[in-house]
Amino acid sequence: MKKLLLIFAIALFAISAFAQDVKSTCQKINELNNRVLNGTIKRANAAKQFKTLLAQIKGSVSIGNPAWVFPLKGYKSSAIGGTNGNGYSDKGYNYLDGNKHTAHPAHDIFINDKNQDGIDDRSLKPVDVLAVADGIVVACSNDWEPASTLRGGKFIWVYHPTTGIFSYYAHNQAIFVQPGDELKAGDKIAEVGRTGLNAYKKRSPTHLHFSAFKIVNGLPVPFNPYQQLVKSTKK
Protein backbone atom coordinates (compact mmCIF):
# COMPACT_ATOMS: atom_id res chain seq x y z
CA MET A 1 0.00 0.00 0.00
CA LYS A 2 2.80 2.39 0.92
CA LYS A 3 4.52 1.58 -2.36
CA LEU A 4 1.37 2.41 -4.34
CA LEU A 5 0.97 5.69 -2.46
CA LEU A 6 4.58 6.56 -3.21
CA ILE A 7 4.12 5.81 -6.92
CA PHE A 8 0.94 7.91 -6.93
CA ALA A 9 2.72 10.81 -5.21
CA ILE A 10 5.60 10.65 -7.70
CA ALA A 11 3.13 10.65 -10.60
CA LEU A 12 1.31 13.67 -9.21
CA PHE A 13 4.61 15.49 -8.75
CA ALA A 14 5.59 14.72 -12.35
CA ILE A 15 2.25 15.97 -13.68
CA SER A 16 2.51 19.15 -11.62
CA ALA A 17 6.08 19.79 -12.81
CA PHE A 18 5.01 19.19 -16.42
CA ALA A 19 2.12 21.65 -16.09
CA GLN A 20 4.46 24.26 -14.61
CA ASP A 21 6.87 23.82 -17.52
CA VAL A 22 4.08 24.39 -20.03
CA LYS A 23 2.82 27.44 -18.16
CA SER A 24 6.33 28.85 -17.96
CA THR A 25 6.77 28.46 -21.73
CA CYS A 26 3.43 30.20 -22.37
CA GLN A 27 4.47 33.07 -20.11
CA LYS A 28 7.69 33.41 -22.10
CA ILE A 29 5.70 33.54 -25.34
CA ASN A 30 3.50 36.20 -23.77
CA GLU A 31 6.52 38.30 -22.80
CA LEU A 32 8.02 37.88 -26.28
CA ASN A 33 4.74 38.85 -27.93
CA ASN A 34 4.62 42.04 -25.86
CA ARG A 35 8.14 42.93 -26.96
CA VAL A 36 7.19 42.35 -30.59
CA LEU A 37 4.14 44.60 -30.18
CA ASN A 38 6.22 47.31 -28.52
CA GLY A 39 9.05 47.04 -31.03
CA THR A 40 11.63 46.49 -28.29
CA ILE A 41 13.24 43.40 -29.82
CA LYS A 42 15.09 42.89 -33.11
CA ARG A 43 13.11 40.93 -35.69
CA ALA A 44 15.70 38.19 -36.16
CA ASN A 45 15.97 37.65 -32.43
CA ALA A 46 12.19 37.61 -32.04
CA ALA A 47 11.83 35.06 -34.84
CA LYS A 48 14.45 32.78 -33.31
CA GLN A 49 12.90 32.94 -29.84
CA PHE A 50 9.37 32.36 -31.12
CA LYS A 51 10.41 29.25 -33.07
CA THR A 52 12.21 27.84 -30.03
CA LEU A 53 9.30 28.45 -27.66
CA LEU A 54 6.71 27.14 -30.11
CA ALA A 55 8.71 23.92 -30.48
CA GLN A 56 8.58 23.49 -26.71
CA ILE A 57 4.81 23.95 -26.66
CA LYS A 58 4.28 21.56 -29.58
CA GLY A 59 6.26 18.90 -27.78
CA SER A 60 4.49 19.41 -24.45
CA VAL A 61 0.74 19.57 -25.05
CA SER A 62 -1.80 17.45 -26.86
CA ILE A 63 -5.28 18.93 -26.65
CA GLY A 64 -7.72 17.12 -28.78
CA ASN A 65 -10.96 18.35 -30.40
CA PRO A 66 -10.47 20.30 -33.66
CA ALA A 67 -14.20 21.12 -34.13
CA TRP A 68 -14.99 24.84 -34.00
CA VAL A 69 -17.50 26.74 -31.90
CA PHE A 70 -18.54 30.21 -33.05
CA PRO A 71 -16.51 32.72 -30.98
CA LEU A 72 -19.46 34.82 -29.77
CA LYS A 73 -22.09 33.26 -27.54
CA GLY A 74 -25.60 33.64 -28.95
CA TYR A 75 -24.33 34.71 -32.38
CA LYS A 76 -23.58 32.99 -35.68
CA SER A 77 -21.75 33.72 -38.92
CA SER A 78 -24.38 36.22 -40.10
CA ALA A 79 -22.83 38.64 -37.56
CA ILE A 80 -19.57 38.71 -39.53
CA GLY A 81 -19.00 42.07 -41.21
CA GLY A 82 -18.92 42.57 -44.96
CA THR A 83 -20.33 40.27 -47.63
CA ASN A 84 -19.26 36.63 -47.51
CA GLY A 85 -16.33 37.58 -45.33
CA ASN A 86 -14.81 40.13 -47.71
CA GLY A 87 -13.60 42.26 -44.79
CA TYR A 88 -10.60 39.97 -44.51
CA SER A 89 -7.31 41.23 -46.00
CA ASP A 90 -3.90 39.83 -45.04
CA LYS A 91 -1.83 41.62 -47.69
CA GLY A 92 1.22 43.18 -46.08
CA TYR A 93 0.83 41.43 -42.73
CA ASN A 94 3.94 40.24 -40.89
CA TYR A 95 3.79 39.05 -37.29
CA LEU A 96 7.19 40.60 -36.61
CA ASP A 97 5.82 44.07 -37.46
CA GLY A 98 3.97 43.98 -34.15
CA ASN A 99 1.62 46.92 -33.65
CA LYS A 100 2.84 48.54 -36.89
CA HIS A 101 1.44 46.02 -39.34
CA THR A 102 -0.64 47.44 -42.21
CA ALA A 103 -3.30 44.81 -42.86
CA HIS A 104 -6.59 43.44 -41.54
CA PRO A 105 -6.14 39.65 -41.50
CA ALA A 106 -9.34 39.19 -39.53
CA HIS A 107 -13.11 39.12 -39.46
CA ASP A 108 -14.96 41.69 -37.39
CA ILE A 109 -17.95 40.05 -35.73
CA PHE A 110 -20.50 42.67 -34.67
CA ILE A 111 -22.86 42.55 -31.71
CA ASN A 112 -26.18 44.36 -31.21
CA ASP A 113 -25.02 47.46 -29.35
CA LYS A 114 -26.51 50.66 -30.76
CA ASN A 115 -25.50 52.87 -27.84
CA GLN A 116 -21.96 51.43 -27.74
CA ASP A 117 -21.99 50.56 -24.05
CA GLY A 118 -20.69 47.03 -24.60
CA ILE A 119 -24.02 45.50 -23.56
CA ASP A 120 -26.08 43.38 -25.95
CA ASP A 121 -29.31 45.22 -26.78
CA ARG A 122 -31.34 41.99 -26.65
CA SER A 123 -29.95 40.15 -23.64
CA LEU A 124 -28.95 43.33 -21.75
CA LYS A 125 -25.74 41.53 -20.79
CA PRO A 126 -22.13 41.54 -22.02
CA VAL A 127 -21.48 39.11 -24.88
CA ASP A 128 -19.21 36.19 -24.02
CA VAL A 129 -16.17 35.53 -26.20
CA LEU A 130 -15.60 31.78 -26.57
CA ALA A 131 -12.58 29.67 -27.49
CA VAL A 132 -13.26 28.34 -30.98
CA ALA A 133 -11.56 24.99 -30.26
CA ASP A 134 -9.57 23.10 -27.64
CA GLY A 135 -6.29 24.85 -26.96
CA ILE A 136 -3.95 26.64 -24.60
CA VAL A 137 -3.60 30.37 -23.93
CA VAL A 138 -0.14 31.55 -24.98
CA ALA A 139 -0.51 35.33 -24.74
CA CYS A 140 -2.99 37.95 -23.57
CA SER A 141 -3.30 41.44 -22.20
CA ASN A 142 -5.95 42.67 -19.80
CA ASP A 143 -4.41 46.15 -19.57
CA TRP A 144 -5.43 48.93 -21.90
CA GLU A 145 -6.03 52.67 -21.55
CA PRO A 146 -7.86 54.97 -24.02
CA ALA A 147 -4.62 56.87 -24.67
CA SER A 148 -2.87 53.67 -25.80
CA THR A 149 -1.99 53.24 -29.48
CA LEU A 150 -2.26 49.44 -29.23
CA ARG A 151 -4.61 48.33 -32.00
CA GLY A 152 -5.79 45.11 -30.41
CA GLY A 153 -6.68 46.58 -27.05
CA LYS A 154 -7.28 43.72 -24.64
CA PHE A 155 -6.39 40.61 -26.67
CA ILE A 156 -5.90 36.84 -26.40
CA TRP A 157 -3.79 34.38 -28.40
CA VAL A 158 -4.75 30.68 -28.20
CA TYR A 159 -2.68 27.83 -29.63
CA HIS A 160 -4.57 24.75 -30.89
CA PRO A 161 -2.15 21.78 -30.85
CA THR A 162 -4.41 19.35 -32.73
CA THR A 163 -4.47 21.53 -35.85
CA GLY A 164 -1.28 23.49 -35.21
CA ILE A 165 -2.97 26.88 -35.59
CA PHE A 166 -3.46 29.99 -33.48
CA SER A 167 -6.65 31.97 -32.91
CA TYR A 168 -6.63 35.64 -31.90
CA TYR A 169 -9.39 37.63 -30.17
CA ALA A 170 -9.11 41.42 -29.84
CA HIS A 171 -10.97 44.53 -28.57
CA ASN A 172 -12.25 42.71 -25.48
CA GLN A 173 -13.68 44.55 -22.49
CA ALA A 174 -12.54 41.98 -19.93
CA ILE A 175 -10.34 38.88 -20.12
CA PHE A 176 -10.78 35.81 -17.90
CA VAL A 177 -7.77 33.69 -18.85
CA GLN A 178 -4.00 33.87 -18.53
CA PRO A 179 -1.02 32.28 -20.30
CA GLY A 180 -0.87 28.54 -19.66
CA ASP A 181 -4.62 28.02 -19.21
CA GLU A 182 -5.93 24.98 -21.08
CA LEU A 183 -9.26 25.47 -22.84
CA LYS A 184 -12.08 23.42 -24.27
CA ALA A 185 -14.06 24.56 -27.29
CA GLY A 186 -16.76 26.95 -26.12
CA ASP A 187 -15.04 28.00 -22.89
CA LYS A 188 -15.61 31.64 -21.99
CA ILE A 189 -12.35 33.55 -22.32
CA ALA A 190 -13.48 37.19 -22.46
CA GLU A 191 -16.34 39.63 -23.00
CA VAL A 192 -16.73 41.77 -26.10
CA GLY A 193 -15.62 45.35 -25.68
CA ARG A 194 -14.36 48.47 -27.40
CA THR A 195 -10.67 48.48 -26.49
CA GLY A 196 -8.02 49.28 -29.06
CA LEU A 197 -6.92 52.34 -31.02
CA ASN A 198 -9.74 52.31 -33.59
CA ALA A 199 -12.32 50.11 -31.86
CA TYR A 200 -12.60 52.66 -29.04
CA LYS A 201 -13.70 55.44 -31.39
CA LYS A 202 -17.38 56.27 -31.90
CA ARG A 203 -17.20 55.54 -35.61
CA SER A 204 -16.56 51.86 -34.83
CA PRO A 205 -19.52 49.58 -34.00
CA THR A 206 -18.85 47.20 -31.12
CA HIS A 207 -17.24 43.99 -32.38
CA LEU A 208 -14.84 41.13 -31.84
CA HIS A 209 -11.78 41.16 -34.08
CA PHE A 210 -11.07 37.48 -34.83
CA SER A 211 -8.04 36.08 -36.66
CA ALA A 212 -6.53 32.67 -37.33
CA PHE A 213 -2.94 31.79 -38.11
CA LYS A 214 -1.06 28.76 -39.37
CA ILE A 215 2.65 28.24 -38.77
CA VAL A 216 4.97 28.82 -41.72
CA ASN A 217 8.72 28.56 -41.16
CA GLY A 218 8.10 28.70 -37.43
CA LEU A 219 6.09 31.95 -37.38
CA PRO A 220 2.34 32.79 -37.41
CA VAL A 221 0.99 33.52 -40.88
CA PRO A 222 -2.68 34.51 -41.24
CA PHE A 223 -5.21 32.53 -43.23
CA ASN A 224 -8.85 33.27 -43.92
CA PRO A 225 -11.00 31.30 -41.42
CA TYR A 226 -14.33 32.35 -42.94
CA GLN A 227 -15.45 28.85 -43.91
CA GLN A 228 -14.55 27.47 -40.49
CA LEU A 229 -16.65 30.22 -38.89
CA VAL A 230 -19.59 29.51 -41.19
CA LYS A 231 -19.47 25.80 -40.32
CA SER A 232 -18.89 26.33 -36.62
CA THR A 233 -21.40 25.42 -33.90
CA LYS A 234 -23.47 28.16 -32.27
CA LYS A 235 -23.47 28.22 -28.46
N, C-alpha and C positions, 0 to 999 in steps of 0.2 A: 504493500500500500504506500509506504514511504517513497519507494522507488518511482511509482506512478505519479505521485504528487510532485516529486522532483522533476520528472520529465515534463509534466504539465507546466510547472513554473518556468522551466528553461524555454519551453515553447512560447509561453506568453511573453517572456523577456525578449525573445527573438522577434516576435511579431511587433512588439512595441518599438524595438530598435529600428526595425525595417520601416515602420510608419514614420518615425522621426526623421529617418534619412530622406524619405520621399518629401516630407514637409519642408525639410531644410533645402532641398533642391528647388522646390517650388518658390520658396522665399528668395532664393538667389536669382531665379528667373524674374521674379517681381522686381527686385532691385535693379537688375540689368535693364528691364523694360523701362523703368523710370528714367534711367540714365540715357537710354535711347531717345525717349520722349523729350528730355531736357537738353539733348545735344551735348552732354558732358562726357561722352566716350567716343573714341575714334571708331569709324565704321568697321575697319578690319578687325579691331579688337572685339567689338560688339559681336560681329559675325562669328568669330572663333569661340567666344564664350557661349553664345546661344547654342551653337552646334554641340558643344561639349555637354551643356546642361540638358539639352533635349535628349541626347543619347542616354543620359542617366535616367531620365524619366521613362523613356521607352523601354529600358531594361528593368524597370522597377514596378510598373503597374500594369494590370490587365483587367480593364473594366469593360464589361461585356455587351450591352445591348446597343446596336447601331441605329435602331429605329428612332425617328425624329418625332418630337412633340412640338407644336407651334409655340414660339417663345413668349407669347402674351396670353395669359389666362383669360378665357371668355372671348377670344378673338380668333379669326382664321385668316387665310391668305387674301381675302378681299380687302383687308385693312392695309395691305402693302401699297405704298404710293406709286404713282405712275400707271402706265398701261402695260400689263403683262410683264411687270418687273423692269421696265425700261429706265428706271432711276439708277440702276447699277452702272458704274463706270470705273474700271480699274486701270485705265490708261495712265501711265506715269507714276503708279504707286510703287513704293519701295519701303519695306518695313524699316530699313535703316535710316530713312529720312525722319523718322519719329513724328513729332508734331508739325513738321514742315512739309509733309507730303501734299501733293496737288491732285488728288483724285477722290472719288467717292465709291470705293469698292464695297458697297453695302446696299441694303434695302431699308428704307425708313418705313416703319410700321406704325401707323397713326391710331391714336385712341380718340374716343369721343370726349372732348374737353374744350368746349367753346370759350369758356372764360379763362383758360390757361392756368388753372390752379392745381393741376396735376391730379385731379379727382375725376373719375369716370362719371359722365353726366347721367348714365343709366343706373349704375350700381351705387353711386355716391361714395365710392371707396377708391383708394389707389389701385392701379392695375399691376398685378403680379407679373414679374419677368421670370420665365422658367428656363431651366437648362434644356436645350433641345435634345440632348442624348446623354447617356452615361458618360462621366468624365471626371476630371480633377481640375480644380481651380489652380492656375499657375500665376496669375497676376490680377490685381485689382486696385482701385483707388476709391476710397470713400471720403476723400477730402477734395473740396472744390469751392472756390469763392467766385462771385460774379466778376471780379476784376481779373481773374485768371484768363490766359490766352489758350489754355488747353482745350482742344476741340472736342475731345471725347467726354469731358466732364468727369462724372463718376462712372468708371468703366469696369468691365470684368473680361478676362481671357480664360477660356476653359479648353483644356486639351482632352481629346477623345481618343484613347489608345486603340480601340477596336478598329477605327477607320483611319487613324493617323492624321486627323485634322484638328484645327482649332476653331472655336466659335468666339465671337466678340460681341459684347453688349454695351452700348454707350448711352449717355445722357440720363442715367438713372438718378432718381431722387434719393434713394437709400439703398445700401448694399448690405446683404446679410450673410456673406461668405468671406473667407480669407484664403490666402494661398495654402495649398495642401489639403483643402476640403475635398472629399470624394462625393460625387453627385450621381443621382439617378435621374433618368429622363423625367422631366416634369417637376423636379424639385424647384421650389421658390428660391431665387438667388438675389432678387432685387425688386424694386418698384419703379415704374416708369416715372421719369421726371423731365426737367428742362435744364439740366446742367450741361455746360459746354459753351464754347465761344459763340456759336451761332444759334444753338438750340435754346439758349436763354433769352434771345431777343424776341420781341413781340411778333415779328413777321413770321416766326417759325411755329407751326402747329405742334402740339405735344406729341412726341413719338419716341419709339425705340429705334436706335441705329444698330442694325444687325449685320454682321459680316461673317464670312467663313473663309478659312485658309487651309491650303494643303502645304506640305513641306517639299520644297524644291531646293536641292543642294544645301539642305540643312537649315533653311530659313523659311518663314511663312510667306506664302504667295497667295493672293486672293483668287477665289473662283466664285462664279455666280451660283448661289445656292437656291435660286428661285424655284426650281422644280422640287427640290427637297422640301421647301416651305409649303408649296402647294399640296404635296402628298402627305404632309405631316398630320399628326393627330391633334384635334382640338381638345383642350382641357377645360 
